[in-house]
């Protein structure tokens, strides 16, 4: 991924580079339609469509219903107008040294049209050989290989223990962190979705994971939270999941009162909307029974959040976690213990420093710092 740029003057319009040269290009232009780009794209790319979704559909319909020749005439005129707009707006202030990489679906006419014009102007533009399809194959291959090269530390702990906050603190302290829940836009539980922040597509999730893995130094530890196979609707790549589950563990231990405080802080959007909360909790009716759901509904309506959360942990989350950890994480019994004593940002930063240093803090009831 660090292949240098081809030397010399502006390349010929048909000049292409292979996927292993991707890292040499800071500027990446995706000329596919907005819907194609939204599903997945090369991280860092900007979307400058030479055919938008409606235009692409129109050209495709003409190709099927009229003729390939008529479709090419229509498409050429639309592409020419859109390329002119790109030059007049996005490219007009770029310096002579600008060297963009342009790609479309398979490295065909859409990317070639913009690459040709940019080269004719005098910029050193290149076309990605194979286009997005070559990139997608690269992602799949990398996700099957990269996890084997990295030294993971699995951050484990009960729901509400503060695992995500510890990961964030580890990153702030300079550690390498793979935050899968942040990439997935989901906390990985029944109540894990984030209002107004939908999950990415599976392909875009994988692209971001591959990009993160590729940036890590294999000589240093990578911290990652223990997860099930899926985070919301997204599947963790199998090779990564296997590497995580075979890794040494850091067990986050947090008192019951601090767990309640953390959960109330993280799920305020549900606690403030009893109707939305109940609609989620009703999915557990087959597990805990309708009477329990009714009791939880009353607690939510009365804003008795401590009771509601405590019962959720006892009846559902903690038993589920115990079964999962026993079945999936064989090195959990030998985990280093990270005891949460202070749930403030400074407290988690201090704990992160201890974890990085290999210190195992011991939980003591006389040193637990309660919120407020």
N, C-alpha and C positions, 0 to 999 in steps of 0.2 A: 504493500500500500504506500510505500515511500519512493516509488520509482520517479526519478527526476523528469522534468519536462524535456521533450526533444529540443535540442539546441537549434539555433539558426534563425533565419528571417521568418516572416509570416508563412504558415504552412499552406500547401495547396488546399483548395476547398474540400477535397475528399479525405484529408488527413484525419486518421482516427487513432485513438489510444485505447489500450486494453484496460480492463477493470483494475488490474494491479497498480495502475498509475493514478488511481482516484485520489490518493492522499496528496498528490502534487498540486491539486487544484483547489484553491480556497473559494473560487467562484464557480458555482454549479448552477446551470440553468436547465430547468425541466420545462420543455415546450409542450408537454401533454396537456390534455384538458383538465379543468379544475377537479372534476370527479375522480379522474385517475390519480391526480396528485394527492387528493384528500385520502384516498385509500392507502397509499404508501408512496414514499419518495426517498431519494438519497438525503440523509440528514444534512442540513445546511443549505439545501437547494432552494432557489427562488422559482416560483411558478410564473412563466411568461408564455401562455399558450399561443401557438400559431393557429390552432383551431380550438374554439371553446366547445362545450358539450353540445350545444344546439347546432353549431356549424359542422361539427364532426358527424352528428347524426344525419344532417342534411346531405353531406357528401356521401355518406355510406348508403343512404336510401337511394340517391341518384345512381350510385354504382350498381345496386341490385335491380332497380326498377327501370333504368334507362340504359346506360352503358358505362363502361370503364372510362372511355374517352371523355364523355360529358362530365363525369365525376371529376376527372383530373382537371378539366378546364375550370370548373366551378371552384374546386379546391385550390388551384393555383392562384386564382384571383383573390380568394379570401386570405390565403397564407401571405401573399404579397402585401396586402393591406396591413395585416397584423404584424408582420416583420418590420414594415416601415414604422408602425407605431412604437414597436420596441426600440428601434434605433433612435427615434425622435424623443423618446421619454427616458427609458431606463438606461440606454447606452450613451446618450449624447454627451454626458460629462465624464465618461470614463477616460483615463489617461491612455496614451499610446501603448504603454506597457501592459495593459489589461489582457489577461489570458484566461478566458472562461472555458469551461467544459460544458458542452451542450449535449443533451440526451432526450430521446423520445422513447416510445415503447420498445422498439427493437433496433434502433440505430438506423432508421430509414429516412424517408423523405422529409418528415417534419423537422427533425434535428438538422438534417443536411441543408435545408433551405436557409435556416438562420445562420448556421456555421459558414456557409458560402458567402452570405452578404457581409458578415462581420470580417471575414478574411479579405474580402475585396476592398473593404474600407481601410484595412491595414492593421487590425488587431490580430493577435495570435490565438484564434479560436480553434478548438478541437472538438471532434465528435466522439462520443463514447461508443466504441465498437460493441454491438449487441444491445445497446441501450439499456432500458430498465430491466429487461429480461436477464441480461448478463449480471446486472447488479443483484437481482433477486436470487439467482443461483449462487452468487458469492455470499449472500447473507445466510442462506441455508447451509452451505458448506462451512462457513465460519462458526455458526452456532453449534455445529456438530464437532468442531475441533477445538475452539478456544477454551471452553470450560476445563478441558484436560490440562491446560497449561497454567492454570491459576490456582492459588492457595487460598481457599475460602475459609472464613470463620462464620459459622451460622449463629445469628443472634436469635435466641429462643426465649420464650416466656409466655405466661398466661395473657389472655386478652386484657388490655388495660395496664400491662406492666410497664409500658413506656418504651417498647422496642423501637418504634419509629422515631421517637425523640432521641433515643440513644444513637441511632444511625445518623441522624442529622448532626448531632453533637460530634460524632466521630469524624464526619466529613469536615466540620468546622475546625477540628483539631488537626486536619491534614491527612487523615487516613483515607484509604481507597474504599469507597462505598458503592455498592450496587443497590439502588433503592427501587426495587421492582414495583412496589405499590405506588410510588410517585409516577413512574413511567406508565403504569396501567391506569392511573387516575381512579384508584379504588383501594380501600383499606383491607380488602380480602375477607370480608365477613358478610353476614346477612344485611347489616346496616352500613356496608362499606362504601357505597357509591357516594360521589361528591356532587351536591346540587350545582347545576349549571356547568359542570365539567365532565362531559361524557367520555366514556372510554374510547381509546383509539381502536382502529381496526387491528385484527390479529397481525397482519403484515407490518403495519407501522409500529406496533409494539415490538415485534421481532427486530425491525430495523434499528430501533432505539437501543434495544438490549445489546445487539451486535456491536453497535457503535460504542457503547459504554465498555463492553468487554475488550474491544480492540484497543481502547485507550489506556487500559491498566498496565502497570509495570508488573510482569510476572514474578519479579524478585520480591515483591511486597504483598502482604496479606490484603485480601479483599473481604470486607464485611458485608453480609447480606442477611436479610431477615428470613427465618424459616417460613415457608409457605406451603400450602397444599398445591395440588396440580394446577388449579385454576385460581386466578385472581379476578373475581367478578366473572365476566364472560370470556376472559383471555386465558389461553393455555401457556404455561411455562414450557419452553423448549425442553425436550426429554433429556438431552445430554446435560444441560445446565441443571435440571432438577436432580439428576442422578449424582452429579458432582457435589451439589449442595448437601444432599442427604448423607453423603459419605464423609462430610467434613467435620472437624472438631467444632464444638459448640461453646457459646458463651450464654449462660443461663441468667436472664434478668429476673431478679426476685424483688417484689414490691409488696408492701403491706396492703391489706385489704382497704384501709381508709384512703391510701394514696391512689390505689387503682380506681376507686370510686371518683375521686377528684379528677383524675386524668380523663376518665370516660365522660364525665359530665362536661368537661371542657371541650373534648373532641367531637361530641355528638350534640352540641347545642341546637343544631338545625332540626334534629328529630325530637329532642326533648321539648322544643318550643312548638311542635306541630303534632299533637297527640293523634290526630286522624291518620297522618302519614305514617307515624310510628306503628300504630295498631295494624295498618294494612300490611306492614312487613312482618310483625310478630305473628299474625294469623297464619303465616306459612309454617309455623312451628306447632300448629294445633295437633297434627298427627303424632307428634313426639311427646308433647307435654300435656295435651288434653285441653278441651274447651273451657273447663272450669279455671284452669291456670291462666289461659288467655284472657278470660273475663276479669280475673283478679288483676292482671297486668294492665288491662284497659282502665280499670278504676284507678290504679296507682298513677297511670299517665295522666288521666283527666284531672286528678287532684294534685298533680305536680309533685307526687311523692317519689322523686327520682332515685333517692338512695335505696328505697325498698325495691323498686322496679329493677334497677341495675344489679343489686345484690342477688335477687332471685334469678335473673337472667344468667348471671355468672354461675350460680350454683346448679341450676337445672339444665343449662344448655352448654354454655361456652367452656367452662372448666372441664366437664367430663369429655366433651368432644376433643378438646386439646390434649387431654391425658391419653386418650385412645390413639390420636394421631401421632403424638410424639413417641409413644411406645412402639408403634408399628413402623414408622418411617425414619426415625432418627436414631440409629444404633449407638452413636457416640454421645448421646445426651446424658447418660449416667455419669460420664467422666467430665462433664462441662465445667469450665471455669465460672464461678458465680460472680455476677455483677449486681450488688445490692443497691437498690435505689433508696437513698436517704433524703433526697431533696429534689422535688420535681420542678424547681425553677430552672431557667436556662443555664444559669451558672452551675447549678447542681448537676445537671446532665453533662455539662462540659467537663466538670471535675471527674465525674464517673468515666467519661470517655478517655480522659488522660490515664486513669488507672487501668482501663482495659487495654489501651495501647501499650502501656508499660508492662503489662502482664501481671498486674496486681489483682488479687481477688478480694474485694471488700467484703467484710463480714457483716451481715444484717444484725443489728442490736436494737432492741426495743427502746433503749434510752437515748438513741441518737437519730431517731426518725423525725424529720422535720415536716410537720403537717402544713398543708396550704393555708395561706392567709396569715 
